Amino acid sequence: MVKAVVFDAYGTLISTGTGSLDAAQKILTLHPVPMSAKTFYADWKKYHRQHIDSLTQFVPEETIFRWDLERLYEQYCLPGNAAEDVRIMLDTLGNRTAFPESRGIVEQLKRAYTVCIGSTTDTEPLMRDLNRSGIVADHVFTSEGLQVYKPQKAFYEKILAALSLQPEEVLFVGDSLTDDIFGPKQVGMKTCWVNRKGQEMPTPPPDYVVTDLTGLPAILEDL
């Protein structure tokens, strides 16, 4: 029997919108190069994942963003000061808007379940986004608070320990196959993939799939 639902934050409850792409474009205007903001940001995300996966000791995500930009400036031979210019990207954090259904679904599920958020992010910008959107969870777990990043097993194990629940009593809901599906399945959690972009079904598949959060209550009724 499921007793708790853990939501990923960005891409699941909260839309990232175009803020990151807009920030990439602003950075490129400082150092004009024949490259699209989309390509620049795709490389940024690649380095961000590499940096997180290579950590042997926890560092805040804000620091990792600076490392990402340093690598990009090195790759493209750009003369900028990454420690200063990264503020353009960091300023987009904490200024994002929830998907239309998010607040209502969270409130509905809180009547029957412990509702949590489990997000790879620093705590302060996430709390600003949640407060602005009026989303109130029973517990908010961040990589900064847990001192570990998804998809390391310890991220999910620490959530289970904090909730005093067994893996089969928790449904993890998120949009990232790596962080929100394959990661929680490592420890035995049930998973629900929020496939807002109509991506192809992975192998092995998630336990459940929804196109947005409105499909979640019906799934929980059967658990």
C-alpha positions as CSV (number, residue, x, y, z in Angstrom):
1,M,0.0,0.0,0.0
2,V,1.4,3.4,-1.0
3,K,1.6,5.8,1.9
4,A,3.7,8.6,0.4
5,V,4.1,10.3,-3.0
6,V,7.4,12.0,-3.8
7,F,7.4,14.5,-6.7
8,D,10.4,15.7,-8.6
9,A,10.2,19.5,-8.8
10,Y,11.5,20.8,-12.2
11,G,9.8,19.5,-15.2
12,T,7.3,17.7,-13.0
13,L,5.6,20.2,-10.7
14,I,7.4,23.4,-12.0
15,S,8.0,24.4,-15.6
16,T,11.5,25.4,-16.5
17,G,10.0,27.5,-19.3
18,T,12.5,29.2,-21.5
19,G,14.5,30.8,-18.7
20,S,17.6,28.7,-19.2
21,L,17.6,29.2,-22.9
22,D,17.1,33.0,-22.5
23,A,20.0,33.0,-20.0
24,A,22.2,31.1,-22.5
25,Q,21.4,33.7,-25.2
26,K,22.3,36.6,-22.8
27,I,25.6,34.9,-22.1
28,L,26.3,34.5,-25.8
29,T,25.6,38.2,-26.5
30,L,28.5,39.0,-24.2
31,H,30.9,36.9,-26.4
32,P,29.4,36.6,-29.9
33,V,30.0,33.3,-31.5
34,P,28.2,31.6,-34.5
35,M,26.2,29.3,-32.3
36,S,22.6,29.0,-31.2
37,A,21.5,29.3,-27.6
38,K,19.9,25.9,-27.9
39,T,23.3,24.3,-28.8
40,F,25.1,26.2,-26.1
41,Y,22.6,25.1,-23.5
42,A,22.6,21.5,-24.6
43,D,26.3,21.4,-24.0
44,W,25.8,23.1,-20.7
45,K,23.4,20.3,-19.6
46,K,25.9,17.7,-20.8
47,Y,28.6,19.2,-18.6
48,H,26.2,19.6,-15.7
49,R,25.4,15.9,-15.7
50,Q,29.1,15.0,-16.0
51,H,30.0,17.1,-13.1
52,I,27.3,15.8,-10.9
53,D,28.1,12.2,-11.8
54,S,31.8,12.7,-11.1
55,L,31.5,14.1,-7.6
56,T,33.2,12.3,-4.8
57,Q,32.2,14.9,-2.2
58,F,29.0,17.0,-2.2
59,V,29.1,20.6,-3.5
60,P,26.1,23.0,-4.0
61,E,24.6,23.1,-7.4
62,E,25.4,26.8,-7.7
63,T,29.1,25.8,-7.7
64,I,28.5,23.2,-10.4
65,F,26.8,25.8,-12.6
66,R,30.1,27.8,-12.4
67,W,32.1,24.7,-13.3
68,D,29.8,24.1,-16.3
69,L,30.3,27.6,-17.7
70,E,34.1,27.4,-17.2
71,R,34.1,24.2,-19.3
72,L,32.0,25.9,-22.0
73,Y,34.3,29.0,-22.1
74,E,37.3,26.7,-22.4
75,Q,35.6,24.6,-25.1
76,Y,34.6,27.6,-27.2
77,C,37.7,29.7,-26.4
78,L,35.6,32.5,-24.9
79,P,37.2,35.2,-22.8
80,G,34.5,35.7,-20.3
81,N,34.7,35.5,-16.5
82,A,32.6,32.4,-15.7
83,A,32.4,33.3,-12.0
84,E,30.7,36.6,-12.9
85,D,28.8,35.6,-16.0
86,V,27.2,32.5,-14.3
87,R,25.0,34.9,-12.4
88,I,22.9,35.3,-15.5
89,M,22.0,31.7,-15.4
90,L,21.7,31.5,-11.6
91,D,19.3,34.5,-11.6
92,T,16.7,32.3,-13.5
93,L,16.5,29.9,-10.6
94,G,13.8,30.6,-8.1
95,N,11.8,32.5,-10.8
96,R,9.9,29.6,-12.4
97,T,6.2,28.9,-12.5
98,A,4.3,25.7,-11.6
99,F,2.3,23.8,-14.2
100,P,-1.4,24.7,-14.0
101,E,-2.5,21.4,-12.4
102,S,0.4,21.1,-9.9
103,R,-1.0,22.9,-6.8
104,G,-4.4,21.3,-7.1
105,I,-3.1,17.8,-7.4
106,V,-0.7,18.3,-4.5
107,E,-3.6,19.5,-2.3
108,Q,-5.8,16.7,-3.4
109,L,-3.3,14.0,-2.7
110,K,-2.3,15.4,0.7
111,R,-5.8,14.4,2.0
112,A,-4.8,10.7,1.7
113,Y,-1.0,10.5,1.4
114,T,2.2,12.1,2.7
115,V,3.2,14.3,-0.2
116,C,6.9,15.2,-0.6
117,I,9.2,16.8,-3.1
118,G,12.6,15.3,-3.9
119,S,14.7,17.5,-6.2
120,T,18.2,17.9,-7.4
121,T,18.6,21.6,-6.6
122,D,19.8,24.0,-4.0
123,T,17.1,24.6,-1.3
124,E,16.6,28.3,-1.4
125,P,15.6,28.8,-5.1
126,L,13.3,25.8,-4.9
127,M,11.5,27.2,-1.9
128,R,11.0,30.5,-3.7
129,D,9.4,28.7,-6.6
130,L,7.2,26.6,-4.4
131,N,6.1,29.6,-2.3
132,R,5.3,31.7,-5.3
133,S,3.2,28.9,-6.8
134,G,1.4,28.2,-3.5
135,I,2.6,24.6,-3.4
136,V,2.9,23.3,0.2
137,A,4.3,19.7,0.6
138,D,4.6,17.8,3.8
139,H,8.4,17.4,3.3
140,V,10.8,19.0,0.8
141,F,14.0,17.1,0.1
142,T,16.7,18.7,-2.0
143,S,20.2,17.5,-3.0
144,E,21.6,20.3,-0.9
145,G,19.6,19.2,2.2
146,L,20.4,15.5,1.7
147,Q,24.0,16.2,0.6
148,V,23.7,13.8,-2.4
149,Y,22.4,14.1,-6.0
150,K,20.1,11.9,-8.0
151,P,20.4,9.2,-9.2
152,Q,22.7,8.0,-6.4
153,K,20.9,5.4,-4.3
154,A,21.6,7.4,-1.1
155,F,19.3,10.2,-2.3
156,Y,16.3,7.9,-2.3
157,E,17.4,5.9,0.8
158,K,17.7,9.1,2.8
159,I,14.1,10.0,1.9
160,L,12.9,6.6,2.9
161,A,14.7,6.9,6.2
162,A,13.3,10.3,6.9
163,L,9.8,9.1,6.2
164,S,10.3,5.8,8.1
165,L,8.7,3.9,5.1
166,Q,9.6,0.9,3.0
167,P,10.3,1.3,-0.7
168,E,7.1,-0.3,-1.8
169,E,5.2,2.3,0.3
170,V,6.4,5.2,-1.8
171,L,5.5,6.3,-5.4
172,F,8.2,8.5,-7.0
173,V,6.8,10.8,-9.7
174,G,9.0,12.7,-12.2
175,D,9.9,13.6,-15.7
176,S,13.5,12.4,-15.8
177,L,14.0,8.7,-16.7
178,T,17.4,8.7,-15.1
179,D,16.7,10.6,-12.0
180,D,13.0,9.9,-11.3
181,I,12.5,6.4,-12.7
182,F,15.7,4.4,-12.9
183,G,17.1,6.0,-9.7
184,P,14.2,5.2,-7.4
185,K,13.7,1.8,-8.9
186,Q,17.2,0.9,-7.7
187,V,15.9,1.0,-4.1
188,G,12.5,-0.7,-4.9
189,M,10.2,2.4,-5.1
190,K,7.3,2.4,-7.4
191,T,7.6,4.9,-10.2
192,C,5.4,7.1,-12.4
193,W,6.9,8.8,-15.4
194,V,5.4,12.2,-16.3
195,N,5.9,12.2,-20.1
196,R,4.8,15.7,-21.0
197,K,6.9,15.7,-24.2
198,G,5.6,12.5,-25.8
199,Q,8.9,10.6,-25.6
200,E,9.3,7.0,-26.6
201,M,8.7,4.4,-23.9
202,P,12.0,3.3,-22.4
203,T,13.1,-0.3,-21.6
204,P,12.5,-1.3,-18.9
205,P,9.4,0.8,-18.7
206,P,8.2,2.8,-15.6
207,D,5.5,1.3,-13.5
208,Y,3.1,4.0,-14.6
209,V,3.0,6.8,-17.2
210,V,1.0,10.0,-17.3
211,T,1.1,12.9,-19.7
212,D,0.5,15.4,-16.9
213,L,-0.3,15.2,-13.2
214,T,-4.1,15.0,-13.6
215,G,-3.7,11.3,-14.4
216,L,-2.1,10.6,-11.0
217,P,-5.1,10.3,-8.7
218,A,-6.6,7.5,-10.8
219,I,-3.3,5.5,-10.6
220,L,-3.1,5.9,-6.9
221,E,-6.7,4.6,-6.5
222,D,-5.5,1.2,-7.8
223,L,-2.4,1.0,-5.5
